[in-house]
């Protein structure tokens, strides 16, 4: 990762928390697909943007920090995730980017994360990370709240995460509360190229 120009996000901001879910079995694949990769890397400007979001979060809610679940992802892993997703091919791009095109993660410009309280415990966001379905969609939160499937606190926790991330310049993913992009795929591809 470092040879490809990426930086360890905790070298940019040591207060960021990292728990790479794909280095564990706590993910939708149910296995460690990262192997030796246990640190979170991003493009340098994206890492600085993330540090800004972490600072904003702490200003809004003192003692709270960002907890990163995934950052730069090698394209080889994208193929593993794509193949592991058990659904019709036409539905897959809603949850996992086609590895032939690449995810914004594959360019080091996307991050999956949550908010952790002062003890380092993740706030309740209403679903686990990698939950595939409307309950995880930011765009359906108000409907899920009306139907009693999400609580006011869960929606407020998601809003807190979004506020810090969008104020720092990240954009929201409409189907994953945890996923944020630092720039568009086309810009990331043109500026950085794919991480192998």
N, C-alpha and C positions, 0 to 999 in steps of 0.2 A: 504493500500500500504506500509506504513512504517513498519507494523508488518511483511510484507513479504520481508523485507530487502531493499526496494527501498528508494530512496531519492528524495526530492523536488528539481528539477533542479535549481530553483531560489535561493535555499540555497547554492548551489555549485557556481553559478554565478548569482548574482542579476541583472546583466545587460541584461540577456536573457529576451526576451519578450514572453509572453504566451497568447494565445487566443484559448482555446480548442474548436475546431469546433463541437465536439460531445456533448458539454455542451450548444450548441446553436441550432437554427433551420437552420443555414447556413451550411448544409451538404447534401449529396445525399439522406439521409433518410427523411430530412425535419422536424426532431424533435430532441429534447434533449434526448439523450440516456444515458448520463452520470449522470444526476440528480445532486447529491451533489458533484461530482468530478469536481473541477474547477482548480486544481493545476496539473502541469505536473510532473510526476515521472518517473525515470529510475533506472536501476541498478547503483550502485555507480561508477563503472568504466566507464560505458556508459555516465553518467552525466559529469564526468571529461573530457571525450573525446569530448563531446558536448561543454563544456566550452572552450576547446582548439580550436575548430572550430570557435567559436564566436570571440575569440581573433585573430585568423588568418584573419577572415573576416574584422575585424576592422583595421588590419595592411594593408590589401590590399586596402580597401575602408574606410578610416577614418569616424567615425560617424555612420556607418551602423552596424546593429545588426541582429541576428537571431530571427525570430518570429516563435515560436513553435505552430503548430496546433493540434498535437497529439503525445503522447509518450507512456508510458505503458498503456495497455488496458486490462481490465479484460476479461477473456474468455467468460463470460456470455454475454458481449456486442458483441463479435465476432459473436455469434449466431444471434443476432438482425440484424447486418449488412449483414450477409450472407442471411438471410431470406428476407431482404428488397431489395436486388439487383434483379431487374426485368429483368432477362435474362436467357437463358437456363443454366442448371446446369453445363454443360461441359465448358461454357465460364466464369463462375463465378470466378474460381481460378486465372484468369488473373488480376482481380481487387480486390478481397477480399479472403483472405486465408480461406480454409475450417476450421471451428472451431474445427472439430475432430482432425485435425493435429495441428492447432494453427498458428497464425501469429507471426512473430518475435516481434511484439508489445506485444503479450500475454506473452512474457518472459522478457519484459522491456528492450529490446535491439534494438528497432527501433524507429525512430522519423520521423514525417511529419512536414515540416517547409518551410519557405521562408526567403527572405532577406527584412528587413525594412530599410527605409532611416532614416536620423537623426531625422526626425519628427515622426518616428514610423509608417510611411505609407508603406504598402507592395509594393515592386517593381512589375512592370507589367511582368508577366511570360507567357502571351499569353493565359492562360486558368485559370479558377478558380481552387481552391483545389477540389479534388474529381471529376475532369472531366474525364470521362471514354471514351477514344478514342485516335486515333493516334496523335492528336494535342498535347496531354500531354506527349507523349512518347519521352524520350531523344534520343532513337535510330532513330527516324524519323525526328528530328529537321531540318537537312539539306534539306531533301526533302520538308518539310513544308515551309521552308524559300524560296526555289526555286519556289514553287507554290504560294508564296505570302500570305500564311496562318499564318505565323509568321514573325515578323519584326527582323531586325538585333539586335535591342536593347533588345527585348524579349529573343532572343537566348543568347545574352551577359549576361543578368541578370541571366539566368539559369546556364550559365557557371561559373559565379561568385559564386553562391551557391554551385555548384558541386566542384569547386576548394577548397573552404574552408573546405567542408565536407570530401572530399577524402584525403586532406592533413592531416586531423586529424584522418584518419583511418576508415572512413565509406565507405560503398560501395553503388553504384548507383543502383536504380531500373530501369529496361529498359522501364517500361510502366507508370511510375509516376515521374515527375520531382521533386516532393516534398518529396518523400520517400527515406530514407537512413537506411541501416542496419549496426549495430555496430559489428555484427558477424553472422555466419550462423545459421539457425534454429536448426540444429543438435547440434551445440556447445552450443547455448543458452539453449536448452532443457536439455542437460546433466549437464550444470553448474548451472542453476537456477530453472528450473521447471516452470510450468504454473502459471500465476497469476489468482486467482479465482475471 
